Amino acid sequence: MAKKKSKPGKKQSKPRVHKELSGFEVSIDQFGELKTNMAIEKLNEFLNENVDDKKLAEREDYEKLKQPKKKKP
């Protein structure tokens, strides 16, 4: 697939992100591996808190599953 070229003089702005994810960047290296500047665990925790799982929405106990788990000190 051809890569789109940006027009000269047009600045590429960074996408808007949630304030908890500010500074988050993802890139793909020459081997096709994803490189991020944030730990995957932190990203997964954010997604678990803020995104509803469509596959689990049909379950009767979904509201109970959706409740955040208490962290151990």
N, CA, C and O of each residue as an XYZ file, in Angstrom:
292
protein
N       0.830     -1.172      0.000
C       0.000      0.000      0.000
C       0.877      1.238      0.000
O       1.871      1.295      0.723
N       0.528      2.197     -0.779
C       1.320      3.412     -0.892
C       1.159      4.285      0.345
O       0.082      4.370      0.935
N       2.239      4.918      0.714
C       2.215      5.803      1.866
C       1.743      7.183      1.428
O       2.195      7.706      0.409
N       0.842      7.764      2.192
C       0.341      9.096      1.857
C       1.405     10.134      2.186
O       2.044     10.088      3.237
N       1.576     11.060      1.271
C       2.541     12.128      1.491
C       1.793     13.355      1.993
O       0.708     13.682      1.511
N       2.386     14.020      2.960
C       1.759     15.236      3.463
C       2.115     16.403      2.549
O       3.165     16.406      1.907
N       1.246     17.369      2.501
C       1.471     18.543      1.664
C       2.559     19.411      2.286
O       2.626     19.540      3.508
N       3.399     19.997      1.464
C       4.445     20.866      2.010
C       3.827     22.085      2.699
O       2.841     22.652      2.229
N       4.422     22.465      3.804
C       3.933     23.617      4.535
C       2.842     23.279      5.538
O       2.481     24.112      6.368
N       2.320     22.072      5.468
C       1.266     21.668      6.400
C       1.905     20.906      7.558
O       2.556     19.881      7.353
N       1.717     21.407      8.762
C       2.308     20.772      9.930
C       1.449     19.593     10.363
O       0.221     19.661     10.332
N       2.107     18.517     10.764
C       1.392     17.382     11.312
C       1.244     17.610     12.802
O       2.235     17.670     13.530
N       0.019     17.736     13.253
C      -0.203     17.957     14.670
C      -0.382     16.616     15.374
O      -0.793     15.625     14.771
N      -0.071     16.613     16.637
C      -0.240     15.396     17.419
C      -1.717     15.210     17.719
O      -2.435     16.191     17.913
N      -2.180     13.978     17.759
C      -3.589     13.733     18.038
C      -3.944     14.096     19.477
O      -3.094     14.064     20.367
N      -5.213     14.440     19.690
C      -5.670     14.727     21.055
C      -5.810     13.412     21.798
O      -6.324     12.433     21.256
N      -5.355     13.394     23.033
C      -5.445     12.191     23.857
C      -5.980     12.564     25.229
O      -5.973     13.731     25.619
N      -6.441     11.564     25.948
C      -6.913     11.742     27.310
C      -5.754     12.256     28.159
O      -4.598     11.915     27.910
N      -6.066     13.080     29.167
C      -4.985     13.693     29.954
C      -4.126     12.664     30.680
O      -2.954     12.926     30.948
N      -4.689     11.489     31.006
C      -3.896     10.440     31.652
C      -2.885      9.823     30.686
O      -1.892      9.232     31.112
N      -3.140      9.962     29.389
C      -2.254      9.382     28.386
C      -1.406     10.432     27.676
O      -0.847     10.163     26.613
N      -1.308     11.607     28.247
C      -0.532     12.660     27.577
C       0.921     12.212     27.421
O       1.519     11.654     28.341
N       1.462     12.466     26.253
C       2.827     12.066     25.951
C       2.946     10.654     25.415
O       4.048     10.216     25.084
N       1.842      9.929     25.320
C       1.862      8.555     24.830
C       2.106      8.527     23.326
O       1.421      9.210     22.565
N       3.076      7.740     22.910
C       3.382      7.617     21.493
C       3.581      6.149     21.139
O       4.114      5.368     21.926
N       3.139      5.792     19.931
C       3.293      4.439     19.416
C       3.932      4.541     18.041
O       3.558      5.392     17.233
N       4.888      3.680     17.783
C       5.486      3.634     16.451
C       5.736      2.175     16.080
O       5.766      1.296     16.942
N       5.912      1.937     14.802
C       6.188      0.599     14.304
C       7.589      0.611     13.715
O       7.899      1.427     12.846
N       8.435     -0.297     14.191
C       9.809     -0.322     13.695
C       9.898     -1.084     12.368
O       8.883     -1.533     11.836
N      11.084     -1.224     11.853
C      11.288     -1.838     10.544
C      10.921     -3.317     10.512
O      10.746     -3.885      9.433
N      10.802     -3.950     11.680
C      10.445     -5.367     11.753
C       8.952     -5.569     12.015
O       8.494     -6.704     12.147
N       8.193     -4.474     12.092
C       6.758     -4.563     12.319
C       6.381     -4.656     13.787
O       5.232     -4.966     14.104
N       7.317     -4.398     14.689
C       7.049     -4.451     16.119
C       6.564     -3.097     16.606
O       7.063     -2.057     16.176
N       5.591     -3.115     17.507
C       5.092     -1.878     18.097
C       6.048     -1.415     19.181
O       6.467     -2.203     20.030
N       6.384     -0.159     19.151
C       7.235      0.459     20.170
C       6.443      1.562     20.836
O       5.894      2.429     20.156
N       6.375      1.540     22.152
C       5.648      2.569     22.888
C       6.563      3.179     23.938
O       7.593      2.607     24.297
N       6.171      4.347     24.421
C       6.937      4.990     25.476
C       6.215      4.871     26.817
O       6.541      5.585     27.765
N       5.236      3.969     26.898
C       4.476      3.763     28.129
C       4.368      2.259     28.374
O       4.256      1.478     27.429
N       4.404      1.863     29.628
C       4.299      0.449     29.969
C       2.936     -0.101     29.540
O       1.910      0.555     29.717
N       2.938     -1.293     28.985
C       1.703     -1.932     28.521
C       0.729     -2.120     29.677
O      -0.481     -1.993     29.488
N       1.231     -2.418     30.863
C       0.371     -2.621     32.022
C      -0.427     -1.357     32.348
O      -1.612     -1.428     32.675
N       0.237     -0.203     32.256
C      -0.438      1.068     32.534
C      -1.505      1.351     31.474
O      -2.596      1.822     31.796
N      -1.191      1.066     30.230
C      -2.145      1.266     29.146
C      -3.354      0.340     29.305
O      -4.492      0.777     29.133
N      -3.119     -0.930     29.629
C      -4.218     -1.871     29.846
C      -5.090     -1.454     31.018
O      -6.312     -1.582     30.952
N      -4.487     -0.961     32.082
C      -5.246     -0.503     33.238
C      -6.160      0.669     32.851
O      -7.320      0.716     33.260
N      -5.633      1.606     32.067
C      -6.430      2.734     31.596
C      -7.607      2.252     30.747
O      -8.735      2.711     30.927
N      -7.343      1.325     29.821
C      -8.403      0.813     28.954
C      -9.462      0.061     29.746
O     -10.652      0.188     29.457
N      -9.050     -0.718     30.737
C     -10.015     -1.449     31.565
C     -10.941     -0.503     32.317
O     -12.120     -0.807     32.498
N     -10.426      0.630     32.752
C     -11.229      1.590     33.508
C     -12.145      2.424     32.613
O     -13.232      2.805     33.045
N     -11.734      2.716     31.382
C     -12.431      3.701     30.568
C     -13.159      3.175     29.338
O     -13.897      3.926     28.700
N     -12.974      1.917     28.990
C     -13.595      1.382     27.779
C     -14.453      0.175     28.137
O     -14.002     -0.740     28.826
N     -15.698      0.186     27.661
C     -16.580     -0.950     27.886
C     -16.242     -2.063     26.907
O     -15.942     -1.812     25.740
N     -16.296     -3.299     27.397
C     -16.019     -4.458     26.565
C     -17.315     -4.914     25.909
O     -18.226     -5.370     26.600
N     -17.413     -4.800     24.604
C     -18.641     -5.128     23.881
C     -18.997     -6.601     23.988
O     -20.178     -6.949     24.021
N     -18.012     -7.459     24.043
C     -18.280     -8.894     24.111
C     -18.858     -9.298     25.459
O     -19.641    -10.245     25.538
N     -18.483     -8.595     26.514
C     -18.975     -8.939     27.843
C     -20.287     -8.249     28.177
O     -20.919     -8.611     29.169
N     -20.721     -7.279     27.397
C     -21.917     -6.495     27.701
C     -23.177     -7.347     27.753
O     -24.136     -6.974     28.428
N     -23.202     -8.476     27.062
C     -24.381     -9.331     27.043
C     -24.500    -10.205     28.288
O     -25.561    -10.775     28.540
N     -23.456    -10.316     29.048
C     -23.491    -11.162     30.244
C     -24.339    -10.526     31.330
O     -24.403     -9.302     31.447
N     -24.991    -11.370     32.127
C     -25.837    -10.875     33.210
C     -25.019    -10.256     34.331
O     -25.484     -9.328     34.992
N     -23.821    -10.748     34.553
C     -22.977    -10.254     35.647
C     -21.961     -9.212     35.180
O     -20.934     -9.008     35.828
N     -22.247     -8.558     34.061
C     -21.310     -7.589     33.494
C     -21.052     -6.415     34.435
O     -19.909     -5.983     34.584
N     -22.097     -5.898     35.068
C     -21.914     -4.756     35.981
C     -20.974     -5.123     37.123
O     -20.161     -4.304     37.553
N     -21.085     -6.345     37.610
C     -20.209     -6.798     38.689
C     -18.764     -6.920     38.181
O     -17.822     -6.553     38.883
N     -18.601     -7.430     36.975
C     -17.264     -7.558     36.394
C     -16.639     -6.201     36.099
O     -15.419     -6.044     36.143
N     -17.488     -5.224     35.798
C     -17.023     -3.898     35.420
C     -16.463     -3.112     36.607
O     -15.674     -2.186     36.415
N     -16.856     -3.466     37.812
C     -16.382     -2.771     39.007
C     -14.867     -2.913     39.118
O     -14.339     -4.010     38.939
N     -14.160     -1.820     39.412
C     -12.698     -1.902     39.548
C     -12.312     -2.764     40.746
O     -12.946     -2.718     41.801
N     -11.276     -3.535     40.557
C     -10.774     -4.383     41.633
C      -9.901     -3.562     42.567
O      -9.179     -2.662     42.139
N      -9.981     -3.884     43.832
C      -9.160     -3.161     44.814
C      -7.726     -3.628     44.710
O      -7.445     -4.822     44.604
N      -6.832     -2.669     44.742
C      -5.408     -2.972     44.662
C      -4.872     -3.324     46.043
O      -5.280     -2.751     47.053
N      -3.963     -4.263     46.062
C      -3.311     -4.624     47.331
C      -2.217     -3.627     47.620
O      -1.469     -3.259     46.713
N      -2.097     -3.174     48.867
C      -1.049     -2.180     49.193
C       0.345     -2.745     49.148
O       1.311     -2.024     49.399
